[in-house]
Amino acid sequence: MVAPYRVHSVRQIVVDRLLSRFSSIASKLTQSARAINPQHDVAKGPGEFQVHKDFATGLGITLFRTLAKSVGRGSLAVLLAAALPVTAQTLDDEAVSWLQAFLKIDTINPPGNESRAVDFYSKIFDAEGISWGSAESAPGRGNIWARIEGGDKPALILLQHTDVVPADPKYWTTDPLSGEIRDGYIWGRGAIDMKGTGITQLATFLSLHRAGKPLNRDVVFVATADEEAGGLFGAGWLLKNHPEVFDNAGLLLNEGGSGRLTAKGETIFSVELTQKVPVWLRLTAVDKPGHGSMPYPTSSVTRVVQAMELMRTNPFPARIIPPVDAMFRSIAQSAEPEWAPYFANMAEAIEEPEFLTRLQKFSPPMHALTRDTCSLTRLSASNKINVVPPESWGEIDCRILPDKAVDDFVEEVRQIVAPSGVEVEVLMAFSPAITDTGSRLYSAITDITAERHPGSRVMPSVSAGFTDSHFTRDAGIASYGFTPTVIPESEMVRIHGNDERISEAAFRAGVDDHLAIIEAVVYD
């Protein structure tokens, strides 16, 4: 049963929080009282000063109550928040604290339990006086969103997923759910993928809200479930069941690219524009069962093994599509001399017999962008060692370049495995889509990173994996995978691995850079 859809408006907690700020306001009003009657100064004695301080405090509370009746508590919250801006340093401090707290929340998928993340974000939104909505796609699979209204330009979505992959504590230096700061790093599962980016988006969203300045477009914060398992209980479900969340959306920022500090000390910012399309297949064989002591010439198990071997020994032909070519040409600018000439002309490089073998050993992610691929990942057969089962199956994780139709690819697989007699079933497949670079968001990324990181480069990229951006690209939203946080290549291997962590200094800088990029998009 799907939990009811909820929308939450500004609550009394906003008023309570604002009242706690009145010591500062009272101080300012006291200074005003002194200006009106300079004869009464603190030098006259603490008693006389206290009278004026009490008067100022009382006046402030009276003004607060009067304004609340006139403009409403929600509007007053915005007015006072604008009058008391939060400094960049304070925002960084808050972001670090939020990230530590978020990393402590167990949203490991499976099972997900992303409604815990909804509770986390909703409390922050309540405290800030921000209306929000939420919905569960299944029990415990929560999704949350909030919108700051602006002008009539196409809305900007800040999209994140709140689930993380499993982590085995026995292989970690710290508890994977600790959020501990140690040796200058913030540790925890999701620090990079992608709770760190999620909190960076939160900091930007709250900063825009607190500033209270008119925006040229709506900005929408969306945090979804289930990306690590395909997103069918998260972004995919939300687009289908609550399309109003994405009303008038024209731009979207999600995970997928970041700043990379290379071994040469160069900073390269990659912006993900497209990704290989996942096609998950099950190969099933049915044959005569029997006793393990009396094998038949063929069985369901041998047929599946044969199919898997056919897939392994028949790799798909290499090809270089335009986005991949552009990516490799950019990489060539900073590549080692051994590789630079090849990367500068990949269409010719893939014709050399040994090049692809060398590339796969050097960089499996790069190699994966040169062809459609399939990894043999799961097998299921008998539940007893001495029983030949009537049915067996194997599952393969295939990723195809976005220039090929899924149906055409599946037909290729059927032809490859035909000698084994297995049936091919599509478990999951998405539609290919590519985002171009001709948007204000992309130009803001290039402008701000060039300004704040002299000598750096922005590189369009293609992801061998997939993110929720494929859902939003299918919906016609120009979707970019990017966070400006600069992460050394040596740290990227920790994603989905052991000891995932993010540099506190890099995270703080990323918070500031992210805000600057979004401000360049939403302010005229």
TAVENZI-V940699 format. One record per residue. N is the residue number from 1. RES is the residue in one letter. SS is DSSP state (alpha for helix, beta for strand, coil for the rest). PHI is phi in radians with two decimals (none if undefined). Layout:
[[N & RES & SS & PHI] [N & RES & SS & PHI]]
This chain:
[[1 & M & coil & none] [2 & V & coil & -1.48] [3 & A & coil & -1.15] [4 & P & coil & -1.13] [5 & Y & coil & -1.32] [6 & R & beta & -2.16] [7 & V & beta & -2.18] [8 & H & beta & -2.09] [9 & S & coil & -1.72] [10 & V & coil & -1.06] [11 & R & coil & -2.07] [12 & Q & alpha & -1.02] [13 & I & alpha & -1.04] [14 & V & alpha & -1.10] [15 & V & alpha & -1.09] [16 & D & alpha & -1.06] [17 & R & alpha & -1.17] [18 & L & alpha & -1.18] [19 & L & alpha & -1.07] [20 & S & coil & -1.19] [21 & R & coil & -1.54] [22 & F & alpha & -1.27] [23 & S & alpha & -1.12] [24 & S & alpha & -1.20] [25 & I & alpha & -1.10] [26 & A & alpha & -1.05] [27 & S & alpha & -1.09] [28 & K & alpha & -1.15] [29 & L & alpha & -1.19] [30 & T & alpha & -1.08] [31 & Q & alpha & -1.08] [32 & S & alpha & -1.14] [33 & A & alpha & -1.10] [34 & R & alpha & -1.11] [35 & A & alpha & -1.13] [36 & I & alpha & -1.22] [37 & N & coil & -2.29] [38 & P & coil & -1.15] [39 & Q & coil & -1.16] [40 & H & coil & -1.68] [41 & D & coil & -2.03] [42 & V & alpha & -1.04] [43 & A & alpha & -1.14] [44 & K & alpha & -1.22] [45 & G & coil & 2.31] [46 & P & alpha & -1.10] [47 & G & alpha & -1.11] [48 & E & alpha & -1.14] [49 & F & alpha & -1.12] [50 & Q & alpha & -1.11] [51 & V & alpha & -1.04] [52 & H & alpha & -1.21] [53 & K & alpha & -1.13] [54 & D & alpha & -1.09] [55 & F & alpha & -1.08] [56 & A & alpha & -1.12] [57 & T & alpha & -1.08] [58 & G & alpha & -1.08] [59 & L & alpha & -1.10] [60 & G & alpha & -1.09] [61 & I & alpha & -1.14] [62 & T & alpha & -1.08] [63 & L & alpha & -1.08] [64 & F & alpha & -1.04] [65 & R & alpha & -1.16] [66 & T & alpha & -1.15] [67 & L & alpha & -1.12] [68 & A & alpha & -1.05] [69 & K & alpha & -1.23] [70 & S & alpha & -1.38] [71 & V & alpha & -1.91] [72 & G & coil & 1.58] [73 & R & alpha & -1.14] [74 & G & alpha & -1.10] [75 & S & alpha & -1.14] [76 & L & alpha & -1.11] [77 & A & alpha & -1.04] [78 & V & alpha & -1.15] [79 & L & alpha & -1.07] [80 & L & alpha & -1.25] [81 & A & alpha & -1.09] [82 & A & alpha & -1.17] [83 & A & alpha & -1.30] [84 & L & coil & -2.16] [85 & P & coil & -1.13] [86 & V & coil & -1.65] [87 & T & coil & -1.28] [88 & A & alpha & -1.04] [89 & Q & alpha & -1.10] [90 & T & alpha & -1.11] [91 & L & alpha & -1.09] [92 & D & alpha & -1.06] [93 & D & alpha & -1.06] [94 & E & alpha & -1.06] [95 & A & alpha & -1.07] [96 & V & alpha & -1.08] [97 & S & alpha & -1.12] [98 & W & alpha & -1.08] [99 & L & alpha & -1.13] [100 & Q & alpha & -1.02] [101 & A & alpha & -1.16] [102 & F & alpha & -1.17] [103 & L & alpha & -1.15] [104 & K & coil & -1.36] [105 & I & coil & -1.48] [106 & D & coil & -1.39] [107 & T & coil & -2.14] [108 & I & beta & -1.12] [109 & N & coil & -2.04] [110 & P & coil & -1.41] [111 & P & coil & -1.59] [112 & G & coil & 1.86] [113 & N & coil & 0.90] [114 & E & coil & -1.22] [115 & S & alpha & -1.09] [116 & R & alpha & -1.12] [117 & A & alpha & -1.20] [118 & V & alpha & -1.06] [119 & D & alpha & -1.07] [120 & F & alpha & -1.05] [121 & Y & alpha & -1.22] [122 & S & alpha & -1.11] [123 & K & alpha & -1.14] [124 & I & alpha & -1.16] [125 & F & alpha & -1.11] [126 & D & alpha & -1.03] [127 & A & alpha & -1.14] [128 & E & alpha & -1.61] [129 & G & coil & 1.33] [130 & I & coil & -1.88] [131 & S & coil & -1.24] [132 & W & beta & -2.58] [133 & G & beta & -2.24] [134 & S & beta & -2.63] [135 & A & beta & -2.75] [136 & E & beta & -1.78] [137 & S & coil & -1.38] [138 & A & coil & -2.81] [139 & P & coil & -0.93] [140 & G & coil & 1.46] [141 & R & coil & -1.75] [142 & G & beta & -1.52] [143 & N & beta & -2.30] [144 & I & beta & -2.38] [145 & W & beta & -2.59] [146 & A & beta & -2.63] [147 & R & beta & -2.34] [148 & I & beta & -1.77] [149 & E & coil & -1.39] [150 & G & coil & -2.47] [151 & G & coil & -1.31] [152 & D & coil & -1.67] [153 & K & beta & -1.18] [154 & P & beta & -0.94] [155 & A & beta & -1.13] [156 & L & beta & -1.88] [157 & I & beta & -1.80] [158 & L & beta & -1.82] [159 & L & beta & -1.88] [160 & Q & beta & -2.52] [161 & H & beta & -1.95] [162 & T & coil & -1.82] [163 & D & coil & -1.50] [164 & V & beta & -2.34] [165 & V & coil & -1.46] [166 & P & coil & -1.07] [167 & A & coil & -2.49] [168 & D & coil & -1.64] [169 & P & alpha & -0.99] [170 & K & alpha & -1.21] [171 & Y & alpha & -1.82] [172 & W & coil & -1.85] [173 & T & coil & -1.29] [174 & T & coil & -2.08] [175 & D & coil & -1.10] [176 & P & coil & -1.04] [177 & L & coil & -1.94] [178 & S & coil & -1.52] [179 & G & coil & 1.10] [180 & E & coil & -1.27] [181 & I & beta & -1.72] [182 & R & beta & -2.54] [183 & D & coil & 1.00] [184 & G & coil & 1.46] [185 & Y & beta & -2.10] [186 & I & beta & -1.74] [187 & W & beta & -1.77] [188 & G & coil & 2.68] [189 & R & coil & -1.12] [190 & G & coil & 1.79] [191 & A & coil & -0.97] [192 & I & coil & -1.79] [193 & D & coil & -2.07] [194 & M & coil & -2.31] [195 & K & alpha & -1.14] [196 & G & alpha & -1.08] [197 & T & alpha & -1.14] [198 & G & alpha & -1.04] [199 & I & alpha & -1.23] [200 & T & alpha & -1.04] [201 & Q & alpha & -1.12] [202 & L & alpha & -1.04] [203 & A & alpha & -1.04] [204 & T & alpha & -1.11] [205 & F & alpha & -1.05] [206 & L & alpha & -1.20] [207 & S & alpha & -1.11] [208 & L & alpha & -1.10] [209 & H & alpha & -1.11] [210 & R & alpha & -1.17] [211 & A & alpha & -1.13] [212 & G & coil & 1.23] [213 & K & coil & -1.38] [214 & P & coil & -1.05] [215 & L & coil & -1.78] [216 & N & coil & -1.45] [217 & R & beta & -2.78] [218 & D & beta & -1.19] [219 & V & beta & -2.09] [220 & V & beta & -2.09] [221 & F & beta & -1.65] [222 & V & beta & -2.32] [223 & A & beta & -2.15] [224 & T & beta & -2.10] [225 & A & coil & -1.59] [226 & D & coil & 1.25] [227 & E & alpha & -1.04] [228 & E & alpha & -1.17] [229 & A & alpha & -2.07] [230 & G & coil & 2.05] [231 & G & coil & 1.38] [232 & L & coil & -1.24] [233 & F & coil & -1.75] [234 & G & coil & -2.17] [235 & A & alpha & -1.05] [236 & G & alpha & -1.08] [237 & W & alpha & -1.16] [238 & L & alpha & -1.14] [239 & L & alpha & -1.08] [240 & K & alpha & -1.39] [241 & N & alpha & -1.72] [242 & H & coil & -2.39] [243 & P & alpha & -1.10] [244 & E & alpha & -1.10] [245 & V & alpha & -1.05] [246 & F & alpha & -1.83] [247 & D & coil & -0.94] [248 & N & coil & 1.01] [249 & A & beta & -1.35] [250 & G & beta & -2.15] [251 & L & beta & -2.33] [252 & L & beta & -2.59] [253 & L & beta & -2.07] [254 & N & beta & -2.44] [255 & E & coil & -1.24] [256 & G & coil & 2.42] [257 & G & coil & -2.51] [258 & S & coil & -2.82] [259 & G & beta & -1.41] [260 & R & beta & -2.13] [261 & L & beta & -1.67] [262 & T & coil & -1.37] [263 & A & coil & -1.10] [264 & K & coil & -1.46] [265 & G & coil & 1.52] [266 & E & coil & -1.49] [267 & T & beta & -1.85] [268 & I & beta & -2.14] [269 & F & beta & -1.75] [270 & S & beta & -1.74] [271 & V & beta & -2.08] [272 & E & beta & -1.30] [273 & L & beta & -1.90] [274 & T & beta & -2.78] [275 & Q & beta & -2.67] [276 & K & coil & -1.14] [277 & V & beta & -1.62] [278 & P & beta & -1.28] [279 & V & beta & -2.30] [280 & W & beta & -1.68] [281 & L & beta & -2.14] [282 & R & beta & -2.04] [283 & L & beta & -1.87] [284 & T & beta & -2.03] [285 & A & beta & -2.17] [286 & V & beta & -2.16] [287 & D & coil & -2.71] [288 & K & coil & -1.20] [289 & P & coil & -1.47] [290 & G & beta & 3.10] [291 & H & beta & -1.50] [292 & G & coil & -1.11] [293 & S & coil & -1.40] [294 & M & coil & -2.29] [295 & P & coil & -1.20] [296 & Y & coil & -1.61] [297 & P & coil & -1.01] [298 & T & coil & -2.37] [299 & S & coil & -2.61] [300 & S & alpha & -1.06] [301 & V & alpha & -1.21] [302 & T & alpha & -1.14] [303 & R & alpha & -1.15] [304 & V & alpha & -1.16] [305 & V & alpha & -1.06] [306 & Q & alpha & -1.08] [307 & A & alpha & -1.08] [308 & M & alpha & -1.11] [309 & E & alpha & -1.18] [310 & L & alpha & -1.08] [311 & M & alpha & -1.17] [312 & R & alpha & -1.20] [313 & T & coil & -1.66] [314 & N & coil & -2.23] [315 & P & coil & -1.12] [316 & F & coil & -1.32] [317 & P & coil & -1.04] [318 & A & coil & -1.32] [319 & R & coil & -2.73] [320 & I & coil & -2.03] [321 & I & coil & -1.55] [322 & P & alpha & -0.92] [323 & P & alpha & -1.10] [324 & V & alpha & -1.22] [325 & D & alpha & -1.05] [326 & A & alpha & -1.09] [327 & M & alpha & -1.13] [328 & F & alpha & -1.17] [329 & R & alpha & -1.10] [330 & S & alpha & -1.21] [331 & I & alpha & -1.07] [332 & A & alpha & -1.03] [333 & Q & coil & -1.12] [334 & S & coil & -2.16] [335 & A & coil & -1.33] [336 & E & coil & -1.10] [337 & P & alpha & -0.92] [338 & E & alpha & -1.08] [339 & W & alpha & -1.88] [340 & A & alpha & -0.93] [341 & P & alpha & -1.08] [342 & Y & alpha & -1.22] [343 & F & alpha & -1.13] [344 & A & alpha & -1.26] [345 & N & coil & -2.58] [346 & M & alpha & -1.21] [347 & A & alpha & -1.05] [348 & E & alpha & -1.42] [349 & A & alpha & -1.04] [350 & I & coil & -1.23] [351 & E & coil & -1.41] [352 & E & coil & -1.38] [353 & P & coil & -0.96] [354 & E & coil & -1.59] [355 & F & alpha & -1.10] [356 & L & alpha & -1.13] [357 & T & alpha & -1.12] [358 & R & alpha & -1.12] [359 & L & alpha & -1.13] [360 & Q & alpha & -1.11] [361 & K & alpha & -1.23] [362 & F & alpha & -1.26] [363 & S & coil & -2.69] [364 & P & alpha & -0.94] [365 & P & alpha & -1.08] [366 & M & alpha & -1.15] [367 & H & alpha & -1.03] [368 & A & alpha & -1.11] [369 & L & coil & -1.50] [370 & T & coil & -1.72] [371 & R & coil & -2.89] [372 & D & coil & -1.25] [373 & T & beta & -2.32] [374 & C & beta & -2.41] [375 & S & beta & -1.92] [376 & L & beta & -1.44] [377 & T & beta & -2.10] [378 & R & beta & -2.44] [379 & L & beta & -2.40] [380 & S & beta & -2.51] [381 & A & coil & -2.50] [382 & S & coil & -1.31] [383 & N & coil & -1.69] [384 & K & coil & -2.41] [385 & I & coil & -1.19] [386 & N & coil & -1.81] [387 & V & beta & -2.09] [388 & V & beta & -1.46] [389 & P & coil & -1.38] [390 & P & coil & -1.27] [391 & E & beta & -2.43] [392 & S & beta & -2.43] [393 & W & beta & -2.59] [394 & G & beta & -2.32] [395 & E & beta & -2.06] [396 & I & beta & -2.24] [397 & D & beta & -1.72] [398 & C & beta & -1.80] [399 & R & beta & -2.28] [400 & I & beta & -1.97] [401 & L & coil & -1.13] [402 & P & coil & -1.29] [403 & D & coil & -1.69] [404 & K & coil & -2.04] [405 & A & coil & -1.32] [406 & V & alpha & -1.05] [407 & D & alpha & -1.05] [408 & D & alpha & -1.13] [409 & F & alpha & -1.16] [410 & V & alpha & -1.06] [411 & E & alpha & -1.12] [412 & E & alpha & -1.06] [413 & V & alpha & -1.10] [414 & R & alpha & -1.04] [415 & Q & alpha & -1.19] [416 & I & alpha & -1.12] [417 & V & alpha & -1.62] [418 & A & alpha & -0.93] [419 & P & alpha & -1.05] [420 & S & alpha & -1.47] [421 & G & coil & 1.32] [422 & V & coil & -1.45] [423 & E & beta & -1.66] [424 & V & beta & -1.90] [425 & E & beta & -2.06] [426 & V & beta & -1.49] [427 & L & beta & -1.51] [428 & M & beta & -2.77] [429 & A & beta & -2.75] [430 & F & coil & -2.06] [431 & S & coil & -1.59] [432 & P & coil & -1.35] [433 & A & coil & -2.79] [434 & I & coil & -2.27] [435 & T & coil & -1.70] [436 & D & coil & -1.53] [437 & T & coil & -1.76] [438 & G & coil & -1.58] [439 & S & coil & -2.09] [440 & R & alpha & -1.13] [441 & L & alpha & -1.15] [442 & Y & alpha & -1.13] [443 & S & alpha & -1.16] [444 & A & alpha & -1.14] [445 & I & alpha & -1.06] [446 & T & alpha & -1.17] [447 & D & alpha & -1.17] [448 & I & alpha & -1.23] [449 & T & alpha & -1.15] [450 & A & alpha & -1.15] [451 & E & alpha & -1.21] [452 & R & alpha & -1.64] [453 & H & coil & -2.32] [454 & P & coil & -0.95] [455 & G & coil & 1.54] [456 & S & coil & -1.39] [457 & R & beta & -2.28] [458 & V & beta & -1.83] [459 & M & beta & -2.18] [460 & P & beta & -1.14] [461 & S & beta & -2.35] [462 & V & beta & -2.07] [463 & S & beta & -1.66] [464 & A & coil & -1.28] [465 & G & coil & -1.63] [466 & F & coil & -2.25] [467 & T & coil & -2.25] [468 & D & coil & -1.21] [469 & S & alpha & -1.09] [470 & H & alpha & -1.15] [471 & F & alpha & -1.11] [472 & T & alpha & -1.32] [473 & R & alpha & -1.14] [474 & D & alpha & -1.05] [475 & A & coil & -1.47] [476 & G & coil & 1.52] [477 & I & coil & -1.69] [478 & A & beta & -1.18] [479 & S & beta & -1.99] [480 & Y & beta & -2.13] [481 & G & beta & -1.70] [482 & F & coil & -2.89] [483 & T & coil & -2.40] [484 & P & coil & -1.39] [485 & T & coil & -1.07] [486 & V & beta & -1.60] [487 & I & beta & -2.14] [488 & P & beta & -1.06] [489 & E & alpha & -1.00] [490 & S & alpha & -1.17] [491 & E & alpha & -1.54] [492 & M & alpha & -1.11] [493 & V & coil & -1.19] [494 & R & coil & -1.38] [495 & I & coil & -1.07] [496 & H & coil & 1.14] [497 & G & coil & -1.98] [498 & N & coil & -1.55] [499 & D & coil & 0.97] [500 & E & coil & -1.09] [501 & R & beta & -2.80] [502 & I & beta & -2.42] [503 & S & beta & -1.07] [504 & E & alpha & -1.08] [505 & A & alpha & -1.11] [506 & A & alpha & -1.17] [507 & F & alpha & -1.09] [508 & R & alpha & -1.06] [509 & A & alpha & -1.10] [510 & G & alpha & -1.11] [511 & V & alpha & -1.04] [512 & D & alpha & -1.16] [513 & D & alpha & -1.16] [514 & H & alpha & -1.06] [515 & L & alpha & -1.07] [516 & A & alpha & -1.08] [517 & I & alpha & -1.12] [518 & I & alpha & -1.19] [519 & E & alpha & -1.04] [520 & A & alpha & -1.14] [521 & V & alpha & -1.55] [522 & V & alpha & -1.73] [523 & Y & coil & -1.89] [524 & D & coil & -1.32]]
